[in-house]
Amino acid sequence: MTDKHINKATIQFQKLLQDQLARVDRMSAVEEQTDYAALNPIIVGILGGDGIGPFIAAEAQRVLESLLQVPLDAGKITFRVIEGLTIEKRAEVRQAIPDDVLEEIKECHVTLKGPTTTPRKGDPWPNIESANIAMRKELDLFANVRPVRVPSEGIDWVFFRENTEGAYALGSNGIDITDDLAMDFTVTSTQGSERLLRMAFEYANKNNINKVTLVSKANVVKTTDGKFLKVGYEIAKEYPDIEVDDWYIDIMTAKLIDPKRRTQFRVMALPNLYGDILTDEAAELQGGVGTAGSANIGKKYAMFEAIHGSAPRMVDEGRAQYADPSSMIRAGAMLLRHIGYEGQGIRLEMALDITGQFEKKLVMTGRKDGASSREFCDYVLETINDPDLEQRWKSHQP
């Protein structure tokens, strides 16, 4: 290694430090939370994304429009379909989110987003940042919230994943110092950890949940994970009625599949990378990543999305119409609750439990031997409109 290599890496690292210090300063500024009750209309953006995304986004929109027919007719809510968040467009302009698309997104109060393709080394696309990560940073969507429920197994979890820091935040800013040495970076701030952890404790407090679990690898990743854990215990002092414990990420992955232990978890708060891994594992217990939705929450904006990939192979093989829309519809239920339509959100969640976990009159296989996306959504809508929906749902509870 020569001084030339070291100097080049030092300049790049200095730029990273300057950007991160500026980001911390921005977080310190006070920003008011959006009051959806005061908005008229609430603008909901629909982003199809890549691959199967436009197919399942259209079906999710159809379900939401049915549930929101009254406020839609009254002009209290409006939907906007936003084109252009495709890998082809992003590659063409070499931006994670094209400027014109980002402008349209910022005109919406909340968005429902389909999966997008992120290029990896060796792909034919340029090395552009993940659209998800870019959107989280641009809109400051600092909390990724993912519920996972399997009532028959006693599982009722809500994960709070930090969304704007950690290894993912700087994942496109690594340094190839020489042909033999590459370095990536992770980042944790007091402000970033605090706002995520406070949201987790507030959620537990408001929903009468008496336990929050912190997940880290602070015994090895001592500085950044150590900071996250320290901030978590400091905030816990403000909530004396809530028990707090902590687990390391490696053993936590094992305990999620331990029937004797997993029912003891309720609210979990994690740094970015660990949250991504653990929530995908948790979703498998619910029926797979195709069944789980995700909320990305900031003070001004919120984005709700499917947590699975864009499945380009399904499109190439002509099977996109058989993609499971459950994840997008689950995200839609979270969107409804977030903007103040609690009752509609609850009915949609009950309908999804019945159709996807309990009765399963239709089965999604991703192929023509199973139900199509449209057929499944018709089943969901039929269930939502059942006047005995709540009783039907309760009959399946343990």
C-alpha positions in Angstrom: 0.0 0.0 0.0 1.3 3.4 -0.9 0.7 6.9 0.5 -1.3 7.6 -2.6 -3.9 4.9 -1.7 -4.1 6.2 1.9 -4.5 9.8 0.8 -7.3 8.9 -1.6 -9.1 6.9 1.0 -8.6 9.7 3.6 -10.2 12.3 1.3 -13.2 10.0 0.7 -13.6 9.3 4.4 -13.4 13.0 5.2 -16.3 13.6 2.9 -18.3 10.9 4.6 -17.6 12.5 8.0 -18.7 15.9 6.8 -21.9 14.5 5.4 -22.7 12.6 8.6 -22.0 15.5 10.9 -24.3 17.7 8.7 -27.0 15.0 9.0 -26.7 15.0 12.8 -27.2 18.8 12.8 -30.3 18.4 10.6 -31.7 15.8 13.0 -31.3 18.2 15.9 -33.7 20.7 14.2 -37.3 20.5 15.5 -39.8 19.4 12.9 -43.5 19.0 13.7 -45.4 15.8 13.1 -47.9 15.8 10.3 -51.5 16.1 11.5 -53.5 14.0 9.1 -56.8 15.1 10.6 -56.0 18.7 9.5 -55.3 17.7 5.9 -57.9 18.1 3.2 -57.3 16.2 1.0 -54.8 13.6 2.2 -52.8 12.7 -0.9 -51.8 9.1 -1.2 -49.1 8.2 -3.8 -49.0 4.8 -5.5 -45.5 3.7 -6.6 -45.6 0.5 -8.6 -41.8 0.0 -8.7 -40.2 -2.9 -10.7 -41.1 -6.5 -11.7 -44.3 -7.7 -10.0 -44.6 -4.3 -8.2 -47.1 -2.6 -10.6 -49.3 -5.7 -10.5 -49.6 -6.0 -6.7 -49.7 -2.2 -6.2 -52.8 -2.0 -8.5 -54.6 -4.7 -6.5 -53.7 -3.1 -3.2 -55.0 0.3 -4.5 -58.3 -1.4 -5.5 -58.7 -2.7 -2.0 -57.9 0.7 -0.4 -60.3 2.5 -2.8 -63.1 0.2 -1.7 -62.5 0.8 2.0 -62.1 4.6 1.5 -65.0 5.1 -0.9 -66.8 7.6 1.3 -63.9 9.9 1.9 -62.8 9.5 -1.7 -66.3 10.7 -2.9 -66.1 13.6 -0.4 -62.7 14.7 -1.7 -61.0 14.1 1.6 -58.6 11.6 0.1 -57.1 11.4 -3.4 -54.8 8.8 -5.0 -52.0 9.6 -7.4 -50.2 7.0 -9.4 -46.5 7.9 -9.8 -44.6 6.4 -12.7 -40.9 6.4 -13.2 -39.5 4.5 -10.2 -38.3 1.6 -12.5 -34.8 0.3 -12.7 -34.7 1.3 -16.4 -35.5 5.0 -15.6 -33.2 5.1 -12.6 -30.4 3.6 -14.6 -31.0 6.0 -17.5 -30.6 9.0 -15.3 -28.1 7.3 -12.9 -30.1 8.3 -9.8 -31.6 6.1 -7.1 -34.8 8.2 -7.4 -35.1 10.5 -10.5 -35.5 14.1 -9.6 -39.0 14.4 -11.2 -40.2 11.3 -9.4 -38.9 12.6 -6.1 -40.7 15.8 -6.6 -44.0 14.0 -7.2 -43.4 11.8 -4.1 -42.8 14.9 -1.9 -46.2 16.3 -3.1 -47.9 13.3 -1.4 -48.4 12.9 2.3 -48.1 9.2 2.3 -47.1 6.6 -0.3 -47.7 3.0 -1.0 -44.7 1.5 -2.7 -44.1 -1.7 -4.6 -40.7 -3.5 -4.6 -37.8 -2.0 -6.6 -34.7 -3.6 -8.0 -31.4 -2.7 -6.5 -28.3 -3.3 -8.8 -25.6 -5.5 -7.4 -22.0 -6.0 -8.6 -22.1 -7.9 -11.9 -25.6 -6.7 -12.9 -26.0 -4.9 -16.2 -27.2 -1.8 -14.4 -25.0 1.0 -13.1 -24.0 1.0 -9.4 -26.9 3.2 -8.1 -28.1 3.3 -4.6 -31.1 1.4 -3.4 -34.3 3.4 -4.1 -35.6 2.3 -0.7 -32.5 3.6 1.1 -32.6 6.8 -0.9 -36.2 7.4 -0.1 -35.7 6.8 3.6 -32.9 9.4 3.6 -34.6 12.0 1.3 -37.8 11.9 3.3 -36.1 11.2 6.7 -38.2 8.0 7.2 -36.3 7.0 10.3 -38.5 4.2 11.6 -39.2 1.0 9.8 -42.2 -0.7 11.6 -43.1 -4.3 10.8 -45.8 -6.2 12.6 -45.9 -10.0 12.5 -48.9 -11.9 13.9 -49.6 -15.6 14.1 -52.4 -15.9 16.7 -52.4 -19.7 16.6 -48.7 -19.7 17.8 -49.1 -16.9 20.3 -46.9 -14.6 18.1 -47.8 -10.9 18.2 -44.6 -8.9 17.5 -43.9 -5.4 16.3 -40.3 -4.6 15.1 -38.9 -1.1 15.2 -35.9 -1.0 12.8 -33.7 2.1 12.6 -34.0 3.1 9.0 -31.5 5.9 8.2 -28.2 4.8 9.9 -26.2 1.6 10.3 -24.4 -0.3 7.6 -27.1 0.4 5.0 -26.9 4.1 5.2 -23.3 4.1 3.9 -23.6 0.9 1.8 -22.8 2.7 -1.4 -19.9 4.7 0.0 -17.4 2.0 0.7 -13.8 2.4 -0.4 -11.7 0.0 -2.6 -8.4 1.1 -1.1 -6.4 -1.3 -3.2 -7.2 -4.3 -5.4 -6.9 -6.4 -2.3 -8.5 -4.3 0.4 -12.0 -3.0 0.5 -13.7 -1.2 3.4 -17.3 -0.3 4.2 -18.7 1.8 7.1 -21.5 1.9 9.6 -22.8 4.9 11.5 -24.8 5.4 14.7 -25.8 8.7 16.3 -27.4 9.6 19.6 -30.2 11.5 17.8 -30.9 8.8 15.3 -31.0 6.0 17.9 -33.1 8.1 20.3 -35.9 9.0 18.0 -36.3 5.3 16.9 -36.1 3.9 20.4 -38.5 6.5 21.8 -41.1 5.6 19.1 -40.8 1.9 20.2 -41.3 2.7 23.8 -44.2 5.1 23.0 -45.9 2.4 21.0 -45.6 -0.1 23.8 -46.9 2.5 26.3 -49.9 3.5 24.2 -50.8 -0.1 23.4 -50.4 -1.4 27.0 -47.5 -3.6 26.1 -45.2 -4.1 29.1 -42.0 -5.2 27.4 -39.5 -3.8 24.9 -36.5 -5.9 23.7 -33.3 -4.2 22.4 -31.3 -6.2 19.8 -27.7 -5.6 19.0 -24.2 -7.1 18.8 -22.8 -4.7 21.3 -20.4 -7.3 22.8 -18.4 -7.2 19.5 -19.5 -4.1 17.6 -18.7 -2.1 20.7 -18.9 1.5 19.5 -21.9 1.8 17.3 -24.0 -1.0 18.7 -22.9 0.0 22.1 -24.2 3.5 21.6 -27.6 2.1 20.4 -27.9 -0.1 23.5 -26.8 2.7 25.9 -29.4 5.1 24.4 -32.1 2.4 24.7 -31.5 1.9 28.4 -31.4 5.6 29.0 -34.8 6.1 27.4 -36.2 3.0 29.3 -35.8 5.0 32.5 -38.6 7.3 31.3 -41.0 4.3 31.1 -40.7 2.6 34.5 -43.8 0.4 33.9 -42.2 -1.2 30.8 -39.7 -4.0 31.2 -36.6 -3.8 29.0 -34.2 -6.5 28.1 -31.6 -7.0 25.4 -30.4 -9.9 23.2 -27.6 -10.3 20.8 -28.7 -10.6 17.1 -27.2 -14.1 16.6 -29.0 -15.8 19.5 -32.1 -13.7 18.8 -32.5 -15.4 15.4 -32.6 -18.7 17.2 -35.0 -17.6 19.9 -37.6 -16.4 17.3 -38.1 -20.0 16.3 -38.1 -21.3 19.9 -41.7 -22.0 20.8 -40.9 -21.7 24.5 -39.3 -18.3 24.3 -40.7 -16.5 21.3 -44.1 -15.7 22.8 -42.3 -13.6 25.5 -41.3 -11.0 22.9 -43.7 -8.2 21.9 -41.9 -5.0 20.8 -38.3 -5.2 19.5 -36.0 -2.3 18.5 -33.0 -2.9 16.3 -30.3 -1.2 14.3 -30.8 -1.2 10.5 -29.1 -4.3 9.2 -30.2 -6.6 12.1 -33.8 -5.4 11.6 -33.8 -6.3 8.0 -32.6 -9.8 8.7 -34.7 -10.5 11.7 -38.0 -9.2 10.2 -37.6 -11.4 7.1 -37.1 -14.4 9.4 -40.2 -13.4 11.4 -42.2 -13.0 8.3 -41.5 -16.7 7.4 -43.4 -17.7 10.5 -46.4 -15.7 9.3 -46.4 -17.3 5.9 -43.4 -15.8 4.1 -42.2 -12.3 3.1 -45.0 -12.1 0.6 -47.5 -11.8 3.5 -45.8 -9.0 5.6 -46.1 -5.3 5.1 -43.8 -2.5 6.3 -44.2 1.1 7.4 -41.4 3.7 7.0 -42.3 6.6 9.3 -40.9 10.1 9.6 -42.3 13.2 11.1 -43.5 14.8 7.8 -43.8 11.8 5.4 -44.6 8.1 5.6 -44.1 5.3 3.1 -45.7 1.9 3.2 -44.3 -1.1 1.2 -44.1 -4.7 0.5 -41.0 -6.2 2.1 -40.2 -8.7 -0.6 -38.3 -8.3 -3.9 -39.4 -7.4 -7.4 -39.3 -11.0 -8.6 -38.3 -10.2 -12.2 -38.2 -13.9 -13.0 -42.0 -14.1 -12.5 -42.4 -11.3 -15.1 -40.0 -12.9 -17.5 -42.0 -16.2 -17.3 -45.3 -14.5 -17.7 -46.5 -15.2 -14.1 -46.7 -11.7 -12.7 -50.5 -11.9 -12.5 -50.1 -14.7 -9.9 -47.9 -12.7 -7.5 -49.1 -12.7 -3.9 -50.4 -9.2 -3.1 -50.7 -9.9 0.6 -47.6 -7.9 1.6 -48.8 -4.8 -0.3 -52.3 -5.1 1.2 -50.9 -5.5 4.7 -48.9 -2.3 4.1 -52.1 -0.7 3.0 -53.8 -1.6 6.3 -50.9 0.1 8.1 -51.3 3.1 5.9 -55.0 3.3 6.8 -54.3 3.3 10.5 -51.5 5.8 10.1 -53.7 8.4 8.4 -56.5 8.1 10.9 -58.8 5.4 9.4 -58.3 3.0 12.2 -61.6 1.1 11.7 -60.9 0.4 8.0 -57.4 -0.7 8.9 -58.6 -3.1 11.5 -61.2 -4.6 9.2 -58.6 -5.1 6.5 -56.2 -6.8 8.9 -59.0 -9.1 10.1 -59.8 -10.0 6.5 -56.2 -10.7 5.7 -55.9 -13.0 8.8 -59.0 -14.9 7.7 -58.1 -15.2 4.0 -54.3 -15.8 4.4 -54.0 -17.7 7.7 -57.3 -19.2 8.9 -59.7 -20.2 6.1 -57.3 -20.2 3.1 -60.1 -20.8 0.6 -57.7 -19.6 -2.1 -54.0 -20.5 -2.2 -51.3 -18.4 -3.9 -48.6 -20.5 -5.5 -47.2 -17.9 -7.9 -48.3 -20.1 -10.8 -51.5 -20.9 -12.7 -52.3 -23.8 -10.4 -53.0 -21.2 -7.7 -55.1 -18.1 -7.4 -54.3 -14.9 -9.3 -53.6 -11.6 -7.6 -57.0 -10.4 -8.7 -58.9 -13.5 -7.5 -57.2 -13.2 -4.1 -58.1 -9.5 -3.8 -61.7 -10.3 -4.7 -61.7 -12.9 -1.8 -60.3 -10.2 0.6 -62.9 -7.7 -0.5 -65.7 -10.2 -0.1 -64.4 -11.0 3.4 -64.2 -7.3 4.3 -67.8 -6.7 3.3 -69.1 -9.6 5.5 -71.3 -8.0 8.2 -70.1 -10.8 10.5 -66.4 -10.2 9.9 -65.4 -9.5 13.5 -67.2 -12.6 14.8 -65.8 -14.7 12.0 -62.3 -13.5 12.9 -62.9 -14.1 16.6 -64.0 -17.7 15.9 -60.4 -18.4 14.8 -58.7 -17.0 17.9 -57.1 -19.5 20.3 
